[in-house]
Amino acid sequence: MVNMKRMMQQAQQMQDKLAADLADLRVSASAGGSVVTATLNGQKDLIELAIDPAVVDPEEVEMLQDLVVAAVNEASRRVDEEVQSKMSGMMPPGLGGMLG
């Protein structure tokens, strides 16, 4: 029983560490040759969006919208990869592959 309690405490510590790591995580992705760059945190909140002023053309709003969507989606995918990597690193040897 003591062993189970210790395992639960270790699991809680790992969960707390992961939450702290994700709070600090910043992932960026660009689209359109880096004319649009989106930065997300570990919870996938958009925290920064940079748009090269040269692509701001009232006649090309749809293209700019597509670039923003592409950059945010790529950054979101990268957050997923980082989270997966961090979680795999926390698993005991041989169990990391169980996460997907």
Secondary structure as the mmCIF struct_conf table of DSSP 4:
data_model
#
loop_
_struct_conf.conf_type_id
_struct_conf.id
_struct_conf.beg_label_comp_id
_struct_conf.beg_label_asym_id
_struct_conf.beg_label_seq_id
_struct_conf.end_label_comp_id
_struct_conf.end_label_asym_id
_struct_conf.end_label_seq_id
HELX_RH_AL_P HELX_RH_AL_P1 VAL A 2 ASP A 24
STRN STRN1 ARG A 26 ALA A 31
TURN_TY1_P TURN_TY1_P1 GLY A 32 VAL A 35
STRN STRN2 VAL A 36 ASN A 41
TURN_TY1_P TURN_TY1_P2 GLY A 42 GLN A 43
STRN STRN3 LEU A 46 ILE A 51
HELX_RH_3T_P HELX_RH_3T_P1 PRO A 53 VAL A 55
HELX_RH_3T_P HELX_RH_3T_P2 PRO A 58 GLU A 60
HELX_RH_AL_P HELX_RH_AL_P2 VAL A 61 MET A 90
BEND BEND1 MET A 91 MET A 91
HELX_LH_PP_P HELX_LH_PP_P1 PRO A 92 PRO A 92
TURN_TY1_P TURN_TY1_P3 PRO A 93 LEU A 95
HELX_RH_3T_P HELX_RH_3T_P3 GLY A 96 LEU A 99
#
